[in-house]
Amino acid sequence: MMAGRGGGQPAADGGLARHIPVLGRPAVEFLNVRDGGVYIDATFGAGGYTRAILDAATCNVIGIDRDQRAIAGGFDLVSRAEGRLVLIEDRFSNLEGVARSCGYDAVDGVVLDVGVSSMQLNDAARGFSFRLDGPLDMRMGGTGPSAADVIARASDRDLATIIKTLGEERHARAVARAIVRTRDETPIETTGALADVVARVVHARPGMIHPATRTFQALRIFVNEELQELATALESTERVLRPGGRLVVVSFHSLEDRIVKSFLAARGRRSAGSRHAPEAVHTPESFRILTGRPLTAGEAEIAANPRARSAKLRAAERTDAPAGDEIADQLLPRLPSLAEVMGGRRKP
């Protein structure tokens, strides 16, 4: 199963054991953490980036996570931070609203570590991984349709589109047909049941990933609307960062990285008028890109944490230019929405 954010196991005191976040050191260096600054760890998870930021300077951190268990696991860190850390249960796409609710109109840095955390993957009851049989849930928060709901209601066509686009599974159509045939006979309600269905049509080869990996990845991204969340969060960051503030994004999937790259390319260059339209308005860059190419993990980090192999870090610095027009929809692949899928099966 493709993973994203670093995780942590519960500590004896009920909090989370200290862990090293993927690309943690360069992420904090790019944030340029300083005394008196205010920073948002918009994907708190097990708190690795937050700890590193708090250790780097006498600053304040707002930690955001939609997972109630992650927030509860961070209470001990809040206590030890002695007033420098506040944790908010919310979607990271709402980071601007969260900052304002905490009394900040602008902040000095935002870090986004996109993906699923190890503590979510390792909990069978959450239904993220086929390695541990459990209910087919996959929700990072506790609300909304589950993966089992999507599997039960989506049309053959929609399932194929979701699995092909978000999982980059070349056998998506065959997988979708197998799911529909199976659910017509018996509900698919566990991770093991779905993995078995996929394995019937996507055959394992020695040394390759499990046949169900891409399908599970696609469903997880779709159920949690992860790409929409990321695109909206990037626009929110543009509005909430003060001039000179830093944005750092660590992604683990090509679709995520493509969204970040496209957003920064659009905001980090001038829109020039052509000879056919010399009166075109020049839009000033709202970000100065700090990473020409994404930073990746070194051999030592990958050896210590194999999930770091697919990680890519991109960073940028906010200029004093006004935020641009909303472009989130332009950054996203064409897919049926979660609401459309849950509204009823569409004809294949």
Secondary structure, 3 states (H helix, E strand, C coil): CCCCCCCCCECCCCCECCCCCCCHHHHHHHHCCCCCCEEEECCCCCCHHHHHHHHHCCCEEEEEECCHHHHHHCHHHHHHHCCCEEEEECCHHHHHHHHHHCCCCCEEEEEEECCCCHHHHCCHHHCCCCCCCCECCCCCCCCCCCHHHHHHHCCHHHHHHHHHHHHCCCCHHHHHHHHHHHHCCCCCCEHHHHHHHHHHHCCCCCCCCCCCHHHHHHHHHHHCCHHHHHHHHHHHHHHHEEEEEEEEEEECCHHHHHHHHHHHHHHCCCCCCCCCCCCCCCCCCCEEECCCCCECCCHHHHHHCHHHHHCEEEEEEECCCCCCCCCHHHHCCCCCCHHHHHCCCCCC
